[in-house]
Amino acid sequence: MNKPKITFGKINLSIPSAEPNRNEQHSATSENSGFKKIDKPTLIEKINEVSDDLESQHIKEVMGITGFGKKAQTFDIEEQIKQAKSNKIHKPPDEGVQVPEKTSESESESESDTSDSESEDEIVGPLPPTEILENNLKTQNENDSDEDNESGEDSDDENNVEKMVPNSHEVQMKHGTKAILALAVDSSGARLVSGSIDYDMCFWDFSGMDKSMKSFRSIQPCENYPIRGLHYSVTGDTILVVSGNSQAKILDRDGYEKLECVKGDQYITDMSKTKGHTAQLTAGCWHPFIKEEFLTSSMDATLRIWSGLRSKEQKSVIKVRAQGGLRAIPNSCTYNREATLIAAGCGDGSLQMWDTRKIHANNPTQVVRNAHQKGNEISSVQFSYLGNQIASRSCDETMKLWDMRSLKTPLHVWENIYTRYDVADCCFSPNDKLLVTGESLPKENKEANIFFYNTLTFELVKAIPVTNSHVIKTLWHPKLNQLFVGCGNGIIKCYYDEKRSFRGAKLCVTKVHRRKKQSEVFGGVAQVITPHALPMFRQEKSRSLRKKMEKDRMDPVKSRRPDLPITSGQGGRVASSGGTLSSYVIRNLGLSKRVDDDQDPREAILKYAKEAEENPYWITPAYKKTQPKPIFTGNEEPDAKKPKTE
């Protein structure tokens, strides 16, 4: 039985040679082949005589050529491995190896192959020594074992659910001082938006932030209404804003309003006849793959599907009913991944689902009446990524996991998860192996935790303490593999893994916050470069920023140098005139023209009388009409008194 062999070689065409004695050789070859062929050198002819390859012989007969050059080498792999294992390989001689002589035609095919390969001009050395082969086998085995170990470690990491939690590093972002009620990250993971109970909505850009983690924009889209829900569309170019009023809004990526839903008529009892919601909104979400379609729920006991950014009316209305036919308020709503089902968690403790293909029937396809305790809002309803499970979170301190194939009883119930907010949510991990939720801060605890539960074994995998306030919102982004947490004290925390997480907050922590420098304002006139201008018209060559700053620093005008201190005297800038302001005024104004003490005051005043009469400036113009004639005593005698008459 012939063993499989691996052949190596090359293909060459025969080249005719003009030798005087090749006629005799041609007669010998033409007897076998029947065609007139050109003879090859003696070495090639001997190799062709012992060649028994049927395929090459057939091709040679068809094409009319003598051969393809050198015969391919053959190696028996199994035999060499056996020889290496049994250590029966002989070492080569010191003086080299001689090429054995050609074997006869009666020898076997393997012997002819080895003799042909040894007779070739190429270097065909002996097999390496036993020690080298053993070392090669050892290194190969070690490499194989290392690869097996690496693959085993990877498989262990995949099987170890605890290592899937991205919590090796954390980043903190400050939204404000009030509770964070809404979080959303776009599908690409480039931007984050957050909404709070203080009416503010903040925009965060991971590619533009540094490690200070400051938002680039903060707006109040709904005036004095708290932001209850934020959702990015499929393409990430629009944001659905669900606030405390009855009108949802659509914003673009930069926060500019594109659409505001209409408000319904409050005096119409049939909610299907109104054009919009008539009561406060509770939740909302986008369609999984239709760009401009979204869903909203309200306290008017309806779910409304909106289509298009220009429509003034909803597309369809779903009325939510309790078991007795009364109204039931939907506190949460969502689509599944295929958009075939709409699920809503109601205030009466029921979990209801509608088929989108039969939405006109207005009857739920699946209903779980006692899903949670009656009177407690179901704050969140989430489908798994595969769509075979659904999780519900309620204000009755429980979280339940349901199987879509059998909704009569939950798969598991996690209890004692305290919450104070009707917007507290839960989320699945990207591989559906973990279910994440947060708790409100109990009185006896100092920090609130995030809980990670296994969806297969229903065990608590990990609990991470977050902050000394409530944990309200949790968002696990599948593309970034990062976990965003909204807290009750206005702080947003981002948890990520250094190896398993990508982009997102990792782009910000490596950027250093640089202080902005005061640079000169560009005047708006383009610089004209004139290399051959006269010296008097040449512009100053542009220097480096450092040299320019040093030169401006030496200029007291550009650097705005303050007044230098006075070296002599005291009292600051007025030290030369005195220590106080009054001394400065007296010395510079009051005593500018000194008056001698021995001079008569009357004479000092009268010497200005002539000047005051000729150039009146202060008093005379004001009293010109009513001023009496001045009378000075001394030269004239007073008039005699008139006698008194009775």
C-alpha positions in Angstrom: 0.0 0.0 0.0 1.5 3.3 -1.1 1.6 6.1 1.5 0.5 9.6 0.6 3.5 11.8 -0.3 3.9 15.5 -0.6 5.7 16.7 -3.7 7.7 19.9 -4.2 9.4 21.0 -7.4 9.3 23.3 -10.3 8.3 23.1 -13.9 10.6 24.0 -16.8 10.3 23.7 -20.5 12.9 21.8 -22.4 15.4 23.7 -24.4 16.8 22.2 -27.7 20.6 21.7 -27.7 22.7 21.2 -30.8 25.2 18.4 -30.0 26.8 16.3 -32.7 26.1 12.9 -31.2 22.4 13.3 -30.3 21.1 11.3 -33.4 22.0 8.0 -31.7 20.2 9.1 -28.5 17.2 10.2 -30.5 16.8 6.8 -32.1 16.7 5.2 -28.6 14.0 7.5 -27.4 11.9 7.5 -30.5 11.3 3.8 -30.2 9.5 4.2 -27.0 7.5 7.4 -27.6 6.9 7.2 -31.3 7.5 10.9 -31.8 10.5 12.7 -33.1 12.0 14.6 -30.1 15.0 16.7 -29.4 17.5 15.0 -27.1 18.4 16.5 -23.7 21.7 16.4 -21.9 22.8 13.1 -20.5 21.7 13.8 -16.9 18.2 14.9 -17.9 17.8 11.9 -20.2 18.8 9.4 -17.4 16.3 11.0 -15.0 13.5 10.7 -17.6 14.3 7.0 -18.2 13.6 6.2 -14.5 10.6 8.5 -14.2 7.3 6.6 -13.8 4.9 9.4 -13.3 1.9 8.6 -15.5 0.5 12.1 -15.5 3.6 13.8 -16.6 4.2 11.0 -19.2 0.7 11.5 -20.6 1.2 15.3 -20.9 4.6 14.8 -22.5 3.0 12.5 -25.1 0.2 14.9 -25.9 2.3 18.1 -26.0 5.3 16.5 -27.8 7.9 17.7 -25.4 10.5 15.7 -23.6 9.9 16.8 -20.0 9.2 19.5 -17.5 12.7 19.8 -16.2 13.7 18.6 -12.8 11.6 16.0 -11.1 9.7 17.1 -8.0 11.1 16.0 -4.7 9.0 13.7 -2.5 9.0 13.5 1.2 7.3 10.9 3.4 6.0 12.9 6.3 4.8 10.0 8.4 8.1 8.2 8.1 10.1 11.2 9.1 7.9 11.8 12.2 8.4 8.2 13.2 12.1 8.5 12.8 12.2 11.6 14.9 10.2 10.0 17.7 12.2 6.8 17.8 15.6 8.8 17.6 16.8 6.5 14.8 18.0 9.3 12.6 21.8 9.0 11.9 24.0 12.0 12.1 25.6 13.2 8.8 29.3 12.4 8.2 31.9 15.1 8.8 33.1 15.4 5.2 29.7 15.7 3.6 27.4 13.4 1.8 28.1 11.7 -1.6 25.4 11.5 -4.2 24.5 7.9 -4.7 24.6 6.3 -8.1 21.6 5.9 -10.3 19.5 2.9 -9.6 18.3 0.4 -12.2 14.8 0.5 -13.8 13.7 -2.5 -11.8 13.9 -0.6 -8.5 10.8 0.7 -6.8 9.3 4.1 -7.3 10.5 5.4 -3.9 14.1 4.4 -4.6 14.0 6.1 -8.0 12.6 9.3 -6.5 15.3 9.5 -3.8 18.0 8.8 -6.4 16.6 11.5 -8.7 16.4 14.0 -5.9 19.9 13.3 -4.8 21.3 13.6 -8.4 19.9 17.1 -8.9 22.1 20.2 -8.9 20.2 21.8 -6.1 21.5 21.5 -2.5 19.9 18.5 -1.0 21.5 18.0 2.4 20.9 15.3 5.0 18.3 15.5 7.6 19.2 17.5 10.7 20.6 15.8 13.8 18.3 14.2 16.4 18.9 17.0 18.9 17.7 19.7 16.6 14.6 17.7 15.7 13.8 17.1 19.3 14.2 20.8 20.1 12.0 21.7 17.2 9.4 19.3 18.4 9.6 20.7 21.9 9.2 24.3 20.8 6.3 23.3 18.6 4.6 21.5 21.4 5.1 24.5 23.7 3.6 26.9 21.2 0.7 24.6 20.8 0.2 24.4 24.5 0.5 28.2 24.8 -2.2 28.7 22.1 -4.3 26.2 23.9 -3.8 28.1 27.2 -4.7 31.4 25.6 -7.8 29.9 24.0 -8.6 28.3 27.3 -8.3 31.7 29.1 -10.5 33.4 26.6 -13.1 30.7 26.9 -12.8 31.0 30.7 -13.3 34.8 30.5 -16.4 34.2 28.3 -17.8 31.7 30.8 -16.9 33.8 33.8 -19.9 36.2 33.9 -18.3 38.5 36.6 -15.4 39.5 34.3 -17.9 40.8 31.8 -18.7 43.7 34.0 -16.7 46.8 32.8 -15.8 48.3 36.2 -12.0 48.5 36.2 -12.1 52.3 35.8 -14.7 55.0 36.3 -15.3 58.6 35.2 -17.5 61.2 36.9 -19.5 64.0 35.1 -21.3 66.7 36.9 -24.7 67.6 35.5 -26.1 69.7 38.4 -27.4 69.3 41.9 -30.8 67.6 41.2 -31.7 64.0 40.3 -30.9 62.7 36.8 -34.1 61.3 35.4 -33.0 60.6 31.8 -29.9 59.3 30.0 -29.2 58.5 26.3 -26.2 57.7 24.1 -26.4 57.7 20.4 -25.8 54.5 18.4 -22.2 55.4 17.5 -21.3 56.2 21.1 -20.0 59.7 20.3 -22.5 61.8 22.4 -24.3 61.6 25.6 -27.4 63.6 26.7 -28.8 63.8 30.2 -32.0 65.3 31.6 -32.7 66.3 35.2 -35.6 67.2 37.4 -34.2 70.8 37.4 -35.5 71.2 33.7 -31.9 71.2 32.3 -30.7 69.0 29.4 -26.9 68.7 29.0 -25.0 67.6 25.9 -21.7 65.7 26.3 -19.3 65.1 23.4 -16.6 62.5 24.1 -14.4 63.4 21.2 -14.3 67.1 22.2 -14.1 66.8 26.0 -10.9 66.6 28.1 -10.5 65.1 31.5 -12.4 67.9 33.2 -15.5 66.3 31.7 -17.6 69.4 31.1 -20.7 69.5 28.9 -20.5 71.8 25.9 -24.2 72.8 26.0 -27.0 73.1 28.5 -30.6 74.0 27.6 -34.2 73.9 28.9 -36.2 72.5 26.1 -39.5 72.3 27.9 -39.3 75.4 30.1 -40.4 74.5 33.6 -41.1 70.8 33.1 -38.7 68.1 34.4 -37.1 65.9 31.7 -38.5 62.3 32.2 -37.0 60.6 29.1 -34.4 61.1 26.4 -33.9 58.8 23.4 -31.7 59.0 20.3 -33.1 57.9 17.0 -31.7 55.1 15.0 -29.4 57.3 12.9 -28.5 59.5 15.9 -29.4 62.8 14.3 -32.6 63.5 16.4 -33.5 63.3 20.1 -36.9 62.5 21.5 -37.6 64.6 24.7 -40.3 63.3 27.0 -41.1 65.9 29.7 -43.7 66.5 32.3 -46.1 68.2 29.9 -48.4 66.6 27.3 -46.3 67.5 24.2 -43.2 65.6 23.3 -40.4 67.4 21.4 -37.9 66.4 18.8 -34.5 68.1 18.9 -31.5 67.8 16.6 -28.0 66.8 17.8 -27.2 70.4 18.8 -30.4 71.0 20.7 -32.5 73.0 18.2 -36.2 72.1 18.1 -37.5 70.4 15.0 -40.9 69.2 16.0 -43.4 69.7 18.9 -46.3 67.3 19.1 -49.8 68.8 19.2 -51.9 68.8 22.3 -55.2 67.0 22.4 -58.6 68.4 23.2 -59.2 68.0 26.9 -63.0 68.1 26.5 -63.3 65.0 24.3 -63.8 61.9 26.3 -62.9 59.5 23.5 -59.1 59.7 23.4 -58.9 58.2 19.9 -60.7 61.3 18.5 -58.1 63.7 19.7 -54.9 64.7 17.8 -52.6 64.3 20.7 -52.1 63.6 24.4 -54.2 65.5 26.9 -52.3 64.7 30.1 -48.7 64.4 31.3 -46.4 62.1 29.4 -44.8 59.2 31.2 -42.4 57.5 28.7 -41.5 57.3 25.0 -39.1 55.5 22.6 -38.1 55.4 18.9 -38.9 52.7 16.4 -36.0 50.3 16.2 -35.4 50.8 12.5 -37.8 53.3 11.1 -36.1 56.7 11.2 -39.0 59.1 11.9 -41.5 56.9 13.9 -41.7 57.1 17.7 -44.0 56.0 20.5 -45.2 57.9 23.6 -47.3 57.1 26.6 -49.3 59.4 28.8 -51.5 59.6 31.9 -54.5 59.9 29.6 -54.4 56.0 29.4 -53.2 55.9 25.7 -50.2 55.0 23.7 -49.7 57.0 20.5 -47.5 56.2 17.5 -46.2 59.3 15.7 -44.8 59.1 12.2 -42.9 61.9 10.4 -41.5 65.2 11.6 -44.1 67.3 9.8 -47.3 65.6 10.9 -49.7 67.4 13.2 -51.5 64.3 14.3 -50.5 60.8 15.6 -50.5 57.8 13.4 -52.5 55.5 15.6 -53.8 55.3 19.2 -53.8 52.4 21.6 -56.2 52.6 24.6 -54.9 50.9 27.7 -57.6 49.2 29.8 -57.6 47.5 33.2 -59.3 44.2 34.0 -62.7 45.8 34.6 -62.6 47.9 31.5 -61.5 51.1 33.2 -58.5 53.2 32.2 -55.1 52.0 33.1 -52.2 54.5 33.0 -49.1 53.2 31.1 -46.0 54.2 33.0 -43.5 52.7 30.6 -43.4 51.5 27.0 -41.0 50.0 24.6 -40.6 48.1 21.3 -38.9 44.8 20.9 -35.9 44.4 18.6 -38.0 43.3 15.6 -40.7 46.0 16.2 -43.4 43.4 16.1 -44.5 44.0 19.7 -45.2 47.0 21.9 -45.0 46.4 25.6 -46.3 48.7 28.4 -46.1 48.5 32.1 -49.3 49.9 33.7 -50.2 51.5 37.0 -52.6 48.6 37.9 -49.6 46.2 38.0 -50.4 44.6 34.6 -47.9 44.0 31.8 -49.6 44.3 28.4 -48.4 43.7 24.8 -49.8 44.6 21.4 -48.9 43.3 18.0 -47.9 46.1 15.6 -49.4 44.2 12.7 -52.8 44.2 14.3 -52.7 47.6 15.9 -56.1 48.6 14.6 -57.8 45.9 16.7 -56.7 47.8 19.8 -56.7 44.6 21.9 -53.6 43.4 23.6 -52.2 40.1 22.3 -50.7 39.2 25.6 -51.7 40.4 29.1 -50.3 39.6 32.5 -52.7 41.2 35.0 -50.8 40.5 38.2 -47.3 41.0 37.0 -46.6 43.4 39.9 -48.4 44.7 42.9 -51.4 46.8 42.1 -51.1 50.5 42.7 -47.3 50.5 42.2 -46.0 51.9 38.9 -44.0 49.6 36.6 -41.2 52.0 36.0 -39.4 50.1 33.3 -40.0 47.4 30.7 -37.0 46.1 28.6 -36.8 43.4 26.0 -33.6 41.3 25.7 -31.4 41.6 22.6 -32.5 38.1 21.4 -36.1 39.0 22.1 -36.9 35.8 24.1 -37.0 37.5 27.5 -38.4 40.6 29.0 -37.6 42.3 32.3 -39.9 44.6 34.3 -39.0 46.9 37.2 -41.6 48.2 39.6 -41.9 50.5 42.5 -43.0 47.6 44.7 -39.2 46.9 45.3 -39.1 44.0 42.9 -37.7 43.2 39.5 -39.0 40.2 37.4 -37.7 38.3 34.4 -40.2 36.8 32.0 -40.0 34.2 29.2 -41.8 35.3 26.1 -43.0 31.8 25.4 -44.7 31.5 28.8 -45.8 34.7 30.5 -48.0 33.1 33.1 -45.3 33.0 35.7 -42.0 34.9 35.8 -38.7 33.0 35.5 -37.4 34.7 38.7 -38.3 37.5 41.1 -35.6 39.7 42.7 -37.0 41.4 45.8 -35.9 44.1 48.2 -34.6 46.5 45.5 -35.8 49.8 46.9 -36.6 52.7 44.6 -38.2 56.1 45.2 -38.5 57.2 41.5 -41.1 56.1 39.0 -38.5 56.3 36.2 -36.0 53.9 37.7 -35.1 51.4 35.0 -33.2 48.2 34.3 -31.1 47.0 31.3 -29.6 43.9 29.8 -26.0 43.3 29.0 -25.1 43.1 25.3 -24.9 39.3 25.5 -28.1 39.0 27.5 -26.3 37.2 30.3 -26.6 39.9 32.9 -29.5 42.1 34.1 -28.5 45.4 35.7 -30.5 47.8 37.9 -29.9 50.3 40.7 -31.4 51.0 44.0 -32.4 54.1 45.9 -30.4 54.9 49.1 -32.0 53.3 52.1 -31.8 55.1 55.4 -29.5 52.6 57.1 -27.0 52.5 54.2 -24.4 55.1 53.3 -24.0 54.3 49.5 -26.4 53.1 46.9 -25.4 50.1 44.7 -25.7 48.8 41.2 -26.7 45.1 41.1 -25.7 42.6 38.3 -27.8 39.5 38.2 -27.2 36.4 36.1 -30.1 35.7 33.8 -29.4 31.9 33.7 -28.7 31.1 37.3 -30.5 34.2 38.8 -27.7 34.8 41.2 -26.2 38.1 42.3 -23.0 38.4 40.3 -21.7 41.7 41.6 -22.8 44.8 43.5 -20.9 48.0 42.9 -21.3 50.9 45.4 -21.8 54.1 43.4 -22.5 57.2 45.5 -24.1 58.5 48.6 -27.4 59.2 46.8 -30.0 57.3 44.8 -29.2 55.3 41.6 -32.0 56.0 39.1 -30.9 55.4 35.5 -28.6 52.6 34.1 -27.5 52.4 30.5 -25.1 49.7 29.1 -24.0 50.7 25.6 -23.3 47.6 23.5 -20.8 49.2 21.1 -18.7 51.1 23.7 -19.1 48.3 26.3 -19.5 51.1 28.9 -22.0 51.5 31.7 -23.5 55.0 32.4 -25.3 55.6 35.7 -27.5 58.6 36.6 -27.6 59.5 40.3 -29.9 61.5 42.5 -27.3 64.1 43.4 -26.8 65.3 39.8 -23.7 63.1 39.1 -23.3 60.8 36.0 -20.8 58.0 36.4 -19.3 56.0 33.6 -17.8 52.6 34.2 -15.5 51.0 31.6 -12.9 48.3 31.2 -9.4 49.2 30.0 -9.2 46.2 27.7 -12.8 45.4 26.8 -14.2 49.0 26.4 -13.7 51.1 23.3 -13.7 54.9 22.7 -16.4 56.8 24.7 -15.1 58.1 28.0 -11.6 56.6 27.3 -11.1 59.4 24.8 -11.5 62.0 27.5 -9.4 60.8 30.3 -6.2 61.0 28.3 -6.7 64.6 27.2 -5.1 67.3 29.5 -7.1 70.4 30.3 -5.1 73.3 28.8 -5.6 76.9 29.9 -6.5 79.2 27.1 -3.9 81.8 26.2 -4.7 85.5 25.4 -3.9 85.9 21.8 -4.3 88.9 19.7 -7.5 89.3 17.8 -7.1 88.9 14.1 -8.1 92.2 12.4 -9.8 90.5 9.4 -7.2 91.9 6.9 -5.4 89.2 5.0 -1.6 89.3 5.3 0.1 90.3 2.0 3.5 88.8 1.6 5.8 91.1 -0.4 9.4 89.7 -0.4 10.8 92.5 -2.7 9.2 95.5 -0.9 11.2 98.5 0.3 12.5 98.4 3.8 10.1 101.0 5.0 7.1 99.0 3.7 8.2 95.6 4.8 6.2 93.8 7.4 7.7 92.4 10.5 8.7 88.8 10.1 6.5 86.4 12.0 8.3 85.1 15.1 7.5 82.1 17.2 4.8 82.4 19.8 7.3 82.2 22.7 9.5 85.0 21.4 6.5 87.2 20.7 5.2 86.7 24.2 8.6 87.6 25.7 8.8 90.8 23.6 5.2 91.8 24.6 6.1 91.1 28.2 8.9 93.8 28.0 6.5 96.4 26.6 4.7 98.1 29.5 1.7 99.1 27.3 1.0 95.6 25.8 1.6 93.8 29.1 -0.5 96.4 31.0 2.1 97.1 33.6 0.7 98.8 36.8 2.2 102.0 38.3 5.5 101.4 40.0 5.6 101.8 43.8 7.0 105.1 45.3 10.4 104.5 46.9 10.3 107.7 49.1 7.6 109.0 51.4 4.5 107.2 52.6 0.9 106.9 51.8 1.0 105.5 48.3 0.8 107.8 45.3 0.0 110.9 47.4 3.0 110.5 49.6 4.8 113.5 48.1 1.9 115.8 49.2 1.1 114.2 52.5 -0.2 111.1 54.2 -3.9 111.8 53.6 -6.2 113.2 50.9 -7.0 116.3 52.9 -3.3 117.2 53.2 -3.0 116.7 49.4 -5.9 119.1 48.8 -4.6 121.7 51.2 -1.1 121.7 49.9 -2.0 121.8 46.2 -5.2 123.9 46.1 -5.7 125.8 49.3 -2.1 127.0 49.9 -1.1 127.4 46.3 -1.1 131.2 46.9 0.0 132.0 50.4 -1.3 135.1 52.3 0.8 136.8 54.8 -0.5 136.9 58.4 0.3 140.5 59.0 -1.7 141.8 56.0 -5.1 143.5 56.5 -7.9 141.2 55.3 -9.9 144.2 54.1 -7.2 145.4 51.9 -6.5 141.9 50.6 -10.1 141.6 49.5 -10.4 145.1 48.0 -7.4 144.8 45.8 -9.5 142.4 43.7 -12.5 144.7 43.5 -11.3 146.4 40.3 -10.6 143.1 38.6 -13.9 141.6 39.7 -15.8 144.7 38.3 -14.0 144.5 35.0 -14.1 140.7 34.5 -17.0 139.4 36.5 -17.1 135.6 36.4 -18.5 134.0 39.7 -21.0 136.1 41.6 -21.7 139.3 39.6 -23.4 137.7 36.6 -25.9 135.8 38.9 -26.9 138.9 40.9 -26.5 141.5 38.1 -30.1 142.7 38.2 -30.7 142.5 41.9 -27.3 143.5 43.2 -27.4 146.8 45.3 -24.8 149.4 45.0 -22.0 148.7 47.5 -21.5 151.3 50.1 -18.3 151.3 52.1 -17.9 153.2 55.3 -15.1 155.5 56.0 -15.0 158.4 53.6 -18.8 159.2 53.4 -21.0 160.2 56.4 -24.3 158.5 56.9 -27.5 160.5 56.2 -29.3 162.2 59.1 -32.1 160.4 60.6 -35.5 161.7 59.8 -37.5 163.0 62.7 -40.1 161.0 64.1 -43.5 162.3 63.5 -46.6 161.5 65.4 
